[in-house]
Structure formats: C-alpha cells, structure tokens
Amino acid sequence: MKCLKLLFIFMAISCSNMVLAQSDDIREQQEVKDQFELFFKSLHQKDTVVLKSVIFHPHDTRWFFQTFTGDEEKILGSSGSTVRGLLNTVSSENRLIGVCHNKFENYRIQVSNRYATVTADYMCYVGNRELNHKGVYNITFLKEFSWKIENVDRYIHKIQ
C-alpha cells in the first residue's frame, strides 16, 4: 500500500512537471511570434527605433537580411543587406519600403533553449491589394534577456 502511495505521488509530480514544461514552451513560442510580428509592423511603419530594439546586433555590419528569388524550377538571384543597410533603407525616402502588406500563414515556431526559428509562408499585397509575390520567411532568434532577431532569410516566388 505504501508503495502505491509513493508511485502515485511520483506520477503526480511527473505529470505536473510535464504540464509546466509545456506551458513554458507555449509561452516562449508566443514571445518569439510577438517579436516576429513586431519586426514586420515596425518595418511597415518605417520605425527604425523599434526595429533596432528587436534586432540582436542593431549596429552590426555583417549580413542580416538575405533574399532569394526564384520560380518552380530554380533560384534566379539573391541579394543581401547588413543591419546598417536595412536600417538606412528603411529610414530613407524609398517609396518601396512599407508598400507591401504581408499576410502570414502557416507559422512554424521551434524553440530550443536560447535559440528559435520562425518559418512562415507569406503573400505580399500592394496597391489595391493585388498579390505581387509570395514566399517564405525563415527568421532566427537568440535570447539573452529577451528574444531578438539574429538573421532574416526570405525566399520570393514572383507571380507571373
């Protein structure tokens, strides 16, 4: 009888630990998703102050934002930008920045300790909400005190 009580207590503690771990995972995933959404909101609004706050190395000169363009058959080209280059472009009078209204679908968020990735399909609408292109974003996050974006990769599939 005493063994059954101990077994029951052990199982109850194990189950409660699993529930707590799952809720921590869900909370971490939500924090990452919130930063993902804040990045795109501030990009659309051309708010470089907020952009700097969500980037892991806001003054770094290494490659940060990379774009690959292609179709069903092959990659047609690529381009990239440093953090400084991205912030300069966003703060410029470039009328192309902020024009795209992204609609995200199929979020896939993976968190492993202080490292996380978000992969999301997107569609870019411009003008009278016409579909301009679609693709996939893959964004890497690191966490010190809060989640910050380490790297952005984007694959664009042009609409013919």
Phi, psi and omega per residue, in radians:
M1 nan -0.730 3.133
K2 -1.115 -0.653 3.110
C3 -1.124 -0.682 3.117
L4 -1.133 -0.698 3.101
K5 -1.091 -0.793 3.129
L6 -1.108 -0.715 3.113
L7 -1.107 -0.747 3.115
F8 -1.097 -0.779 3.131
I9 -1.094 -0.764 3.124
F10 -1.059 -0.784 -3.139
M11 -1.142 -0.688 3.131
A12 -1.119 -0.747 3.124
I13 -1.148 -0.736 3.127
S14 -1.081 -0.767 3.137
C15 -1.133 -0.733 -3.125
S16 -1.168 -0.609 3.082
N17 -1.150 -0.682 3.111
M18 -1.145 -0.706 3.127
V19 -1.127 -0.763 3.115
L20 -1.103 -0.716 3.119
A21 -1.121 -0.707 3.109
Q22 -1.139 -0.696 3.139
S23 -1.198 -0.597 3.048
D24 -1.120 -0.728 3.109
D25 -1.085 -0.758 3.133
I26 -1.125 -0.723 3.122
R27 -1.112 -0.778 3.125
E28 -1.093 -0.766 3.118
Q29 -1.073 -0.695 3.127
Q30 -1.158 -0.700 3.109
E31 -1.087 -0.723 3.115
V32 -1.131 -0.801 3.132
K33 -1.075 -0.696 3.107
D34 -1.059 -0.740 3.111
Q35 -1.162 -0.675 3.077
F36 -1.006 -0.874 -3.123
E37 -1.158 -0.657 3.112
L38 -1.134 -0.671 3.101
F39 -1.016 -0.859 -3.094
F40 -1.261 -0.576 3.078
K41 -1.129 -0.798 -3.128
S42 -1.231 -0.556 3.055
L43 -1.113 -0.816 3.138
H44 -1.108 -0.653 -3.130
Q45 -1.494 -0.015 -3.128
K46 1.018 0.704 -3.105
D47 -1.721 1.605 -3.075
T48 -1.231 -0.427 3.108
V49 -1.129 -0.832 3.121
V50 -1.197 -0.701 3.106
L51 -0.975 -0.809 3.129
K52 -1.038 -0.597 -3.082
S53 -1.270 -0.341 -3.129
V54 -1.821 -0.016 3.140
I55 -1.717 2.359 -3.059
F56 -1.104 -0.790 3.104
H57 -2.100 1.439 -2.979
P58 -1.172 -0.231 -3.132
H59 -2.065 0.238 -3.080
D60 -1.271 2.617 3.138
T61 -1.837 0.108 3.128
R62 -1.431 2.955 -3.129
W63 -1.106 2.349 -3.085
F64 -2.216 -0.811 -3.029
F65 -2.062 1.966 -3.115
Q66 -2.062 2.439 -3.132
T67 -2.174 2.346 3.063
F68 -2.115 2.318 -3.105
T69 -2.048 2.432 3.136
G70 -2.920 -2.988 3.070
D71 -2.341 -2.865 -3.092
E72 -1.094 -0.395 -2.997
E73 -1.741 -0.628 -3.046
K74 -2.815 2.897 3.005
I75 -1.387 2.208 -3.074
L76 -1.681 -0.370 -3.138
G77 -3.120 2.998 3.101
S78 -2.632 2.752 3.068
S79 -2.633 2.875 -3.132
G80 -2.632 2.914 3.141
S81 -2.559 2.552 2.993
T82 -1.412 3.005 3.057
V83 -1.034 -0.820 -3.129
R84 -1.057 -0.760 3.126
G85 -1.083 -0.746 3.115
L86 -1.083 -0.829 -3.124
L87 -1.117 -0.671 3.092
N88 -1.123 -0.730 3.131
T89 -1.135 -0.761 -3.124
V90 -1.120 -0.674 -3.100
S91 -1.453 -0.116 -3.131
S92 -1.366 3.121 3.111
E93 -1.518 0.244 -3.129
N94 -1.037 2.056 -3.064
R95 -1.359 -0.166 3.119
L96 -1.370 -0.450 -3.141
I97 -1.269 2.293 3.112
G98 1.494 -0.040 -3.121
V99 -1.381 -0.598 -3.087
C100 -1.329 2.195 3.046
H101 -1.771 1.779 -3.089
N102 -1.394 2.398 2.983
K103 -2.032 2.086 -3.085
F104 -1.734 2.494 3.100
E105 -2.440 2.813 3.007
N106 0.947 0.940 3.040
Y107 -1.067 2.308 3.002
R108 -2.192 1.944 -3.057
I109 -2.032 2.200 3.084
Q110 -2.152 2.264 3.125
V111 -2.120 2.285 3.076
S112 -2.402 1.755 -3.094
N113 1.001 -1.968 -3.090
R114 -1.757 0.267 -3.101
Y115 -2.180 2.386 3.121
A116 -2.552 2.667 3.019
T117 -2.295 2.530 3.003
V118 -2.123 2.205 3.008
T119 -2.061 2.236 -3.102
A120 -2.516 2.345 3.001
D121 -1.310 2.554 3.109
Y122 -2.497 2.790 3.017
M123 -2.271 2.338 -3.122
C124 -1.816 2.099 3.108
Y125 -1.910 2.385 3.106
V126 -2.268 2.939 3.071
G127 0.985 -2.196 3.136
N128 -1.419 0.722 3.140
R129 1.106 0.647 3.069
E130 -1.494 2.407 3.118
L131 -1.197 2.085 -3.126
N132 -1.664 -0.837 3.087
H133 -2.784 2.963 3.099
K134 -2.453 2.984 -3.129
G135 3.003 -2.689 -3.089
V136 -2.398 2.357 2.967
Y137 -1.810 2.427 2.995
N138 -2.248 1.979 -3.043
I139 -2.106 2.308 -3.141
T140 -1.762 2.356 3.137
F141 -2.111 2.583 2.978
L142 -2.192 2.652 -3.128
K143 -2.170 2.162 2.906
E144 -1.845 -1.359 3.069
F145 -1.771 -0.507 3.065
S146 -2.561 2.913 -3.127
W147 -1.297 2.286 3.117
K148 -2.307 2.643 -3.126
I149 -1.415 2.209 3.123
E150 -1.655 -0.643 -3.037
N151 -2.774 2.546 3.100
V152 -2.195 2.180 3.007
D153 -2.075 2.416 -3.116
R154 -2.348 2.296 3.030
Y155 -1.928 2.150 -3.119
I156 -1.862 2.287 3.018
H157 -1.966 1.893 -3.117
K158 -1.155 2.525 3.063
I159 -1.614 2.215 -3.115
Q160 -1.410 nan nan
